[in-house]
Amino acid sequence: MKYSSEVEAMCPLAKGAYHGPAPIPQEGKWTQVKEITDISGLTHGVGWCAPQQGTCKLTLNVKEGVIQEALVETVGCSGMTHSAAMASEILVGKTILEALNTDLVCDAINTAMRELFLQIAYGRTQTAFSEDGLPIGAGLEDLGKGLRSQVGTTYATLAKGPRYLELAEGYITKVAIDENDTIIGYKFVHLGKMMEMIAGGMDANEALEKASGQYGRVDDAVKLIDPRHE
């Protein structure tokens, strides 16, 4: 250790009481985090790239400092999906400090990791007050039936108004319109459920029918339109 001449010339003084870092809530306990291995928790973070063309939602389940589970969800950029594939391989098995200092291929994913690290390090995880946290695999519960991300896609112009393309229920096939040309409901297909049925051996047309549903006052509609072509 090298010291400047000014420091070398100083007389030593004793340090006062040391109380350690402030404890943070982690998985039902209050923990004084001194090492990276002291950190545990499941939480989410979001990130964006420099041109803000795309965004990433990152979910990590950390046990004793090591990432045991990672869910990478991206939207808005085709290249991000391939970056997410690589990030899912990169993240697991690393400590959160390693992951923070690792190129996760896409800047939106890197930013999500940064934001998520702050939540974890400051005791703001989703499992802060959950005893023993959540088991590995809990991240998949965010995806629901068919393991598909919750996606909402709507589009609108001043001249032609709104178009619902995909909502939480699924892929929108028809939009219900009343006599005032106002949206009063929609028909949808839950693609996750449909693909599970097809994988189980069901005929595709039957699976499509069983995975279809409607929301709102569809039966009162004056007309149904295809939001992608009408």
N, C-alpha and C positions, 0 to 999 in steps of 0.2 A: 504494500500500500504506500503510495507516495503522497506526501503532504507538502503544501506550500510553506515557505519560510515563515509567513505570518502565523500559520496554524502551529507550526513547530514551536514558535516562541510563546504560545499561550500556555498558561498554567491549567492543569486538568481540574475539572470540577465534577463532583459526584452527580449522577442522574437521580432525579426524584422517582417517586413510585411509578411503576409501569403496570397498567391495567389491561394491556392487550387491546385488540380490535373490538369494536362494538359487536355484540352478538347479532346474528341475522336469523330469521326463521327459516328452517329447512326441514321439510318432511316431518312436521310435528315436534321439532326440537329447536332450541335456541343454540346456535353454534358460533363459536369464535373461530372464524376461518383464518388460518395462518398458512396453510399449504393448499395447493390446488386439489389434493386428495381429500380435503375436508368438505368439498362442495358436492351436493347432490340435489336433484330436482328435475321435474319435467316442466317445460315451458315453451312458449311460442315467440317468434320474432318475425318481423317483416323487413324487407330490404328492397332497394330500387337501384337501377343502374344510372350512370351519369346522365344520359339523355332522357331518363325516365320513360323509356319505351316499354319496359317490362318490370315486373315485380315478383318477389319470392316470399312465400310464407314458409318458415323453417320451424320444425318442431323437434326438440331434442329431449331425450330422457338420459339424464346424467346420474351415474352412481359412483360415489367416491372419486369424483373428478374425471372419470372416463365416460365418453359418450357410448352408451349401449344401444341406443335406438335413434334413428333419424328419419324424419318424414320431410321430403323436399317437394313443395308445390309451387309451380311457376305459372305465370300468365302474361300474355302480351308479346312474347318474342319466341320465334321458332327455335332459335339457337339455344335458348335457355333450357329447353327440355333435355337436350343432350348434355348440357352442363349439369343439370340436376342428376342425370344418370351417373355421371362421374363423381359428383359431390356425395351421393349416397354411398359410394364405395370408399371415398376418402375419409368421411367424417367418423364412421364407427371405429372404435378402438383407440381414438386419439383422446388426449385430455382436452378440456375446453381451451386451455392456453395454446396447445398445439394447433387446434382447429382455428383459433383466432389468427394465428400467424401462418396459415396455410392458404395457398391459392386455391379457392374453390371453383375455379374456372370462369364463373360468371360474376360480375361485379355486384349484381343484385343479391346473389347468394352470399357473397362476402359481406355485404352490408347487413344482411339479415343476421349473419353470425355475430357481427359486432354488436348489433342491438340486443340480440339474445344473450350475449355474454354479460352485458350490463345488467340485465334482469337477474341472471343467475348470481352474479357476484354481489349484488346488493340485496339478495334475499327477496326478490319479487316474483318468484316462480309460481306457477299455478298450484304446485303441491306444497307451498310454504307451510301450510297448517294441516296437511294430510299426513297422518302417522304412517311412517315407512314409505311415503310417496305412492307412486303408481307402478305396477309391474311392467316389465318389458313387453311391449305389444299394445300398450295403452294408446300409442299414437295412431294406430289404425282405427280406433273408435271414432276419430274425427271424420273418417271417410264414409262410414255407413255401408248400406247394402251395395254389394258389387265393388267395394273399395274404389270409389271415384271421388275426386275432390268436389267440394261444394262450389259450384261455378254459377255466376250470374252474368248473362250477356244481354244487354238491351241496346238498341240503337234508335236514334231519332233525328229528324230534320224538321226545321221550321215549316217547310212547305208541305210535308207529308205526315208529320207526327211520329209517334213512337212505334217501335217494333220490338216485341219480346221474343228473344231467340232461345235463351236457356235460363232457367231459374232453378231454385233449390229442388223442385219436384222432378225436374228433368228437361229433356230436349223438347222445345215447344213446337208442336206440329200445326196447330191452328189457333188463331186468336179470335175470340168471340166479340162481335160488334153489335151495338144496339142501333136504334133508328136515328140517333144523333151522331153516329160514327164514333162513338166512345167505346173504349175497351171495357168489357164487363166480365171477362174470364178468358180461359185458355185451355186447350187440350195439350197433353204432354206424354212423352214416353220416358220412363225411367230406364236409361240405357244400362245401368249396372245390373238391375234385376233381369232385364231382357237377356243380357249376355250370360248371366248365371243359368238361366233356364235353357238357353241354347246349348251351353256347355254340358248341361245335365241330360241332353238328348231330346229336348222338346223341339218340335218343328218351329222354324223361324217365324212364320206367320202367326202361329198360335202364341208364341212367346211375345211377339209384338203386341198382340191383343191383350194378353194378361198383364203386361207391364205398362199398359196405357191407362191414363186417367184424365180427369178434368178438374178445374178449380174455378170457382166463381159461378156466375149465372149463365153458364154456357147454354142451357136449355131455353133461355129467354132471348137468345141472340137472333137478330134479323139476318145476319150472315156470318159465316166463318171464313177467314182469310188465311192464306199461307204467308206468314210474316217474312219469308225469304224471297218470295216471288210476286207478291201482290202489294 
